[in-house]
């Protein structure tokens, strides 16, 4: 029987990831009631950070072997340039791994340069892993189809060396493109959506949709102030924020949130939680902070949006907690559609705010009379190659979907980005939605 010491390093990393994951499940199930709130919050975030890093370790070993070990037997291995290259690769991997720790120690009103560098390296790391795997698979397929010679020739060695070089070049180009794309202001996407049973006096009502701003290590006050200015310029009747506003505790990042106080939509500004609000384990404080800025959280509840032209005309705006609250066993929270739609009958139009598209799907299964659901969460994949995964894992990916005759779902690609200050194959968006009365 093989002992733990005899396992390859990748297998040891996989075992470590499994141990951390098991400890996360154990602490949620058995320690939740025995630890005080603050300790439980830090334990959860530390466990998630360690879990991500143990998983990344397997990829980092592959990167090191592909970009460094492969060349150790070449004539350039003893050169000063190769020594610099090894240092650069090591620093790159170290920064990528440290990115998750910035959530614990480096969150302020404006991003630290170290956090921006670390998360940039994390984005490049993801792209590099993809290209190393893809090019390696192509190489293996070529060898299989061409047939292997009895001896490894110079051509094989050249192809082996070409793979990491090409992967690094492609990664560098896409990283720069992604950084430039994400540095641009969000695009304003105007969408018209017919809403069944919307009163005629509320025709052309304007709703601005924000999602996934992710205030934290790489998004701060300056970017939020820019978003608020853009929203105010659109002069919406209603502004809604459908989750993942922040990745940090309310007290720590409060100065960065202050621009939200300038939102002045006449029919109100509303908020529902995303999964990252529950990762902060600080939802109650976030609710109080948002209320101080005149932003109303919809905690499995609804409000009547009354027409400015007629007090008898209204529609139901409801919001549900993010489904991650149920997974994390977050006390007093969790998606409760029945509670959220209490008093909302099919005689009036119903608009639901639900952070995750899967929650939108579940909501429509229970209440097909919902007319419009506004979601986010997917980021449109944010960066290549994560786009494919986000597409496959969500029933609605990005943009407008019609479900049945009188129901629509709109999924925002996000107003900023999570951590990695890059966008590839997606674009940050502020959505200007005009509600049409049939």
C-alpha positions in Angstrom: 0.0 0.0 0.0 1.4 3.4 -1.0 2.1 5.7 1.9 1.3 9.4 1.9 5.1 10.2 1.6 5.3 8.2 -1.6 2.5 10.1 -3.3 3.4 12.6 -6.0 3.2 16.3 -5.0 0.0 16.8 -7.0 -1.7 14.0 -5.2 -0.6 15.4 -1.8 -2.1 18.8 -2.9 -5.3 17.1 -3.8 -5.5 15.3 -0.4 -4.8 18.6 1.3 -7.7 20.2 -0.6 -9.9 17.4 0.4 -9.0 17.8 4.1 -9.7 21.6 3.9 -13.0 21.0 2.2 -14.0 18.3 4.8 -13.1 20.8 7.6 -15.4 23.4 6.0 -18.3 21.0 5.9 -17.5 19.9 9.5 -17.4 23.4 10.9 -20.6 24.4 9.2 -22.4 21.3 10.5 -21.0 20.9 14.0 -19.2 24.1 15.0 -21.7 26.7 13.8 -23.5 26.9 17.2 -20.4 26.5 19.3 -18.3 29.4 17.9 -19.1 33.1 18.3 -20.1 34.9 15.1 -16.8 36.7 14.5 -14.7 33.6 15.0 -17.1 31.6 12.7 -16.8 34.3 10.0 -13.0 34.4 10.0 -12.8 30.6 10.1 -15.1 30.3 7.0 -13.1 32.9 5.0 -9.8 31.4 6.0 -11.0 27.9 5.0 -12.2 29.1 1.6 -8.8 30.8 1.0 -6.8 27.7 2.0 -9.1 25.5 -0.2 -8.5 27.7 -3.2 -4.8 27.7 -2.7 -4.5 24.0 -2.2 -6.4 23.5 -5.5 -4.2 26.0 -7.2 -1.0 24.3 -6.0 -1.6 21.4 -8.5 -1.8 23.9 -11.3 1.3 25.8 -10.1 3.4 22.7 -10.1 2.4 22.1 -13.7 3.2 25.7 -14.6 6.6 25.4 -12.9 7.5 22.2 -14.7 6.3 23.5 -18.1 8.0 26.9 -17.9 11.1 26.2 -15.8 11.9 22.5 -15.4 11.5 21.8 -19.1 14.5 24.1 -19.8 16.8 23.0 -17.0 18.8 20.7 -19.4 19.2 23.2 -22.1 22.4 25.2 -22.7 20.7 28.3 -21.4 19.9 26.8 -18.0 23.1 28.2 -16.4 22.7 31.7 -17.7 21.8 34.8 -15.7 18.7 35.4 -17.9 17.4 31.9 -17.0 17.9 32.7 -13.3 15.8 35.9 -13.7 13.2 33.9 -15.5 12.9 31.4 -12.6 12.6 34.3 -10.2 9.9 35.9 -12.4 7.9 32.6 -12.6 8.2 32.1 -8.8 7.0 35.7 -8.1 4.1 35.3 -10.6 2.9 32.1 -8.9 3.4 33.6 -5.4 1.3 36.7 -6.3 -1.4 34.6 -7.8 -1.6 32.5 -4.6 -1.6 35.5 -2.4 -4.6 37.1 -4.2 -7.1 35.3 -2.0 -5.4 36.5 1.2 -5.9 40.1 0.2 -9.6 39.6 1.0 -8.6 39.1 4.6 -5.9 41.7 5.1 -5.8 44.3 2.3 -9.2 45.9 1.8 -9.6 49.6 2.0 -11.4 52.6 0.5 -9.2 52.3 -2.6 -7.4 49.2 -3.9 -3.8 48.6 -2.9 -1.3 48.1 -5.8 -0.3 44.8 -4.3 -3.9 43.5 -4.6 -4.3 44.7 -8.2 -1.0 43.0 -9.1 -2.0 39.8 -7.2 -5.3 39.5 -8.9 -3.9 40.3 -12.3 -1.5 37.4 -11.8 -4.4 35.2 -10.8 -6.2 36.1 -14.1 -3.1 35.4 -16.1 -2.6 32.2 -14.1 -6.0 30.9 -15.2 -5.4 31.8 -18.8 -1.9 30.2 -18.7 -3.2 27.0 -17.2 -5.8 26.8 -20.0 -3.2 27.2 -22.8 -0.7 24.8 -21.3 -3.5 22.2 -21.0 -4.9 22.9 -24.5 -1.5 22.9 -26.2 -0.4 19.8 -24.3 -3.6 18.0 -25.4 -2.9 19.1 -29.0 0.6 17.8 -28.8 -0.5 14.5 -27.4 -3.1 14.1 -30.1 -0.4 14.9 -32.8 1.9 12.3 -31.4 -0.9 9.7 -31.3 -1.9 10.4 -34.9 1.6 10.7 -36.3 3.0 7.8 -34.3 6.0 7.9 -32.0 9.5 7.2 -33.2 11.8 4.8 -31.4 13.8 7.8 -30.2 12.9 11.3 -29.2 14.4 13.5 -31.9 15.3 17.1 -32.0 11.9 17.9 -33.5 10.2 16.5 -30.4 12.4 18.6 -28.1 11.7 21.7 -30.1 7.9 21.1 -29.9 8.2 20.6 -26.2 10.0 23.9 -25.8 7.6 25.6 -28.1 4.5 24.8 -26.1 5.3 26.9 -22.9 6.7 29.7 -25.0 3.5 30.0 -27.1 1.4 29.6 -23.9 3.2 32.4 -22.2 3.0 34.7 -25.2 -0.7 34.2 -25.7 -1.3 34.7 -21.9 0.6 38.0 -22.0 -1.4 39.3 -24.9 -4.7 38.3 -23.5 -3.8 39.7 -20.1 -3.1 43.1 -21.5 -6.3 43.0 -23.6 -8.3 42.0 -20.6 -6.9 44.7 -18.4 -7.6 47.4 -21.0 -11.1 46.1 -21.5 -11.9 46.1 -17.7 -10.4 49.6 -17.2 -13.1 51.1 -19.5 -16.3 52.5 -17.9 -19.2 50.0 -18.0 -21.2 50.2 -21.2 -24.8 51.4 -20.9 -27.1 48.7 -22.4 -30.7 49.9 -23.1 -33.3 47.2 -23.2 -37.1 47.4 -23.7 -39.1 44.7 -21.9 -42.9 44.2 -22.2 -44.4 43.5 -18.8 -47.7 41.8 -18.8 -50.4 43.6 -16.7 -48.2 46.7 -16.2 -50.6 49.7 -15.8 -50.6 52.0 -18.8 -49.8 54.9 -16.5 -46.4 53.2 -15.9 -45.6 52.6 -19.5 -41.9 53.6 -20.2 -41.0 53.3 -16.5 -37.2 53.3 -16.4 -35.3 50.8 -14.2 -31.5 50.8 -13.9 -30.0 47.4 -13.1 -26.7 47.1 -11.3 -25.1 43.8 -10.3 -21.8 42.3 -9.1 -19.9 45.5 -8.3 -17.7 43.6 -5.8 -16.3 46.4 -3.7 -13.1 44.9 -2.2 -9.5 44.3 -3.0 -9.6 45.6 -6.6 -12.7 47.8 -6.7 -13.0 50.9 -4.5 -14.7 54.3 -4.0 -13.5 55.9 -7.3 -15.0 53.2 -9.5 -18.3 53.2 -7.5 -18.5 57.0 -7.7 -18.1 56.7 -11.5 -21.0 54.1 -11.6 -23.2 56.4 -9.5 -22.6 59.3 -11.8 -23.5 57.2 -14.8 -26.7 56.0 -13.1 -27.8 59.5 -12.2 -27.2 60.7 -15.7 -29.7 58.1 -16.9 -32.4 59.5 -14.5 -34.1 56.2 -13.7 -37.4 55.9 -11.9 -36.1 52.9 -9.9 -32.5 51.6 -9.3 -32.0 48.0 -8.3 -28.8 46.3 -7.1 -29.1 42.5 -7.5 -26.3 41.3 -5.2 -22.6 40.9 -4.9 -22.2 44.6 -4.0 -19.2 43.8 -1.8 -16.6 41.2 -0.8 -15.7 42.8 2.5 -17.3 43.6 5.9 -19.4 46.8 6.0 -17.3 48.5 8.7 -14.0 48.0 6.9 -15.1 49.3 3.5 -17.8 51.9 4.6 -15.9 54.9 3.1 -15.9 53.3 -0.3 -19.7 52.8 -0.2 -20.6 56.5 0.5 -21.2 57.4 -3.2 -24.4 55.1 -3.0 -25.9 57.9 -0.9 -26.1 60.0 -4.0 -28.6 57.7 -5.8 -31.9 59.5 -5.8 -34.3 57.5 -8.0 -37.8 58.9 -7.2 -39.5 55.5 -6.8 -36.6 54.1 -4.7 -33.4 52.1 -4.8 -33.5 48.5 -3.8 -31.1 45.7 -3.0 -31.0 41.9 -2.7 -28.1 39.8 -1.5 -25.7 37.8 -3.6 -23.6 34.9 -2.6 -20.6 37.1 -1.8 -22.6 39.1 0.8 -22.9 35.8 2.7 -19.2 35.0 2.2 -18.6 38.2 4.2 -20.8 36.9 7.0 -21.8 40.5 7.6 -25.2 40.8 6.0 -27.0 42.5 8.9 -24.5 45.2 9.1 -24.7 45.7 5.3 -28.5 46.0 5.5 -28.1 48.8 8.1 -25.4 50.6 6.1 -27.5 50.5 3.0 -30.6 51.8 4.8 -28.5 54.7 6.0 -28.0 55.6 2.3 -31.8 55.3 1.7 -31.4 52.0 -0.1 -34.0 49.4 0.8 -32.9 45.7 1.1 -35.6 43.3 0.0 -35.0 40.4 2.5 -37.6 37.9 1.1 -40.1 40.7 0.9 -41.8 43.0 -1.5 -42.9 46.6 -2.0 -45.7 48.1 -4.1 -44.3 50.5 -6.8 -47.1 53.0 -7.2 -47.5 55.0 -10.4 -46.7 58.7 -10.0 -49.8 59.4 -12.2 -52.4 57.2 -10.3 -52.3 55.9 -6.8 -54.5 53.0 -7.8 -51.9 51.7 -10.3 -49.0 49.7 -9.1 -46.9 46.6 -9.5 -45.2 44.3 -7.1 -41.4 44.5 -6.8 -40.1 41.5 -4.8 -36.6 40.3 -3.8 -35.3 37.0 -2.4 -32.2 36.2 -0.5 -29.4 34.5 -2.4 -29.6 30.7 -2.4 -26.0 30.5 -1.0 -27.5 31.5 2.4 -29.1 28.0 2.5 -25.8 26.3 1.6 -23.9 28.2 4.3 -26.8 27.8 6.8 -26.8 31.5 7.4 -29.2 32.1 10.3 -32.4 33.9 9.4 -31.6 34.0 5.7 -32.3 31.9 2.6 -34.4 32.0 -0.5 -38.1 32.1 0.6 -40.2 32.8 -2.5 -43.5 32.3 -0.7 -42.6 34.9 1.9 -41.1 37.3 -0.7 -44.3 37.2 -2.9 -46.8 37.4 0.0 -49.5 39.8 -1.2 -48.3 39.7 -4.8 -51.2 38.3 -6.8 -51.3 37.6 -10.6 -53.8 40.5 -10.9 -50.8 42.8 -10.8 -47.5 42.7 -12.6 -44.7 41.0 -10.6 -41.0 41.9 -10.9 -38.6 39.7 -8.9 -35.0 40.4 -8.0 -32.9 37.2 -7.6 -29.2 37.2 -7.8 -28.5 33.8 -9.3 -30.1 32.6 -12.6 -30.7 29.2 -11.0 -32.8 31.0 -8.4 -34.8 32.6 -11.3 -35.4 29.2 -12.7 -36.6 27.8 -9.4 -38.9 30.8 -8.9 -40.6 30.4 -12.2 -41.2 26.7 -11.5 -43.1 27.7 -8.3 -44.7 30.9 -9.6 -45.0 31.0 -13.4 -47.1 34.2 -13.0 -43.9 36.2 -12.3 -43.6 38.7 -15.3 -39.9 39.7 -15.0 -36.9 38.5 -13.1 -33.7 40.5 -12.9 -30.5 38.6 -12.1 -26.7 38.8 -12.3 -24.0 36.5 -10.9 -22.6 35.0 -14.1 -20.4 38.1 -15.0 -20.8 36.8 -18.6 -18.0 34.5 -17.6 -15.8 37.6 -17.0 -12.6 36.2 -18.5 -11.8 33.6 -21.1 -11.8 30.6 -20.5 -14.3 30.8 -17.6 -17.0 31.9 -20.0 -17.8 28.4 -21.1 -18.1 27.1 -17.5 -20.4 30.0 -16.6 -22.5 29.3 -19.6 -22.9 25.6 -18.8 -23.6 26.0 -15.1 -26.4 28.6 -15.4 -29.9 28.1 -17.0 -29.7 31.8 -18.1 -26.3 33.1 -19.0 -26.4 36.8 -20.0 -28.9 39.1 -21.6 -32.7 38.9 -22.1 -34.6 35.6 -22.2 -38.3 35.0 -22.8 -39.8 32.1 -20.8 -43.3 31.3 -21.8 -45.7 33.9 -23.2 -45.6 36.6 -20.5 -42.4 36.1 -18.6 -38.9 37.5 -19.2 -35.6 37.0 -17.4 -32.7 39.5 -17.7 -29.2 38.5 -16.6 -26.7 41.3 -16.1 -23.1 40.5 -17.0 -22.0 42.6 -14.0 -21.3 46.2 -13.5 -17.6 45.7 -12.4 -15.7 42.5 -11.8 -14.8 40.0 -9.1 -11.2 40.4 -8.0 -9.4 39.9 -11.3 -9.4 43.4 -12.9 -9.8 41.8 -16.4 -12.6 41.2 -18.9 -12.2 38.8 -21.8 -15.2 37.8 -23.9 -17.5 40.0 -21.7 -18.1 43.6 -20.9 -19.1 45.3 -17.7 -22.6 46.8 -18.0 -25.1 49.2 -16.5 -28.5 48.1 -17.8 -31.2 50.7 -18.6 -34.5 48.8 -18.7 -37.6 50.5 -20.1 -40.8 48.7 -19.0 -43.5 48.6 -21.6 -47.1 48.2 -20.9 -48.8 45.8 -23.3 
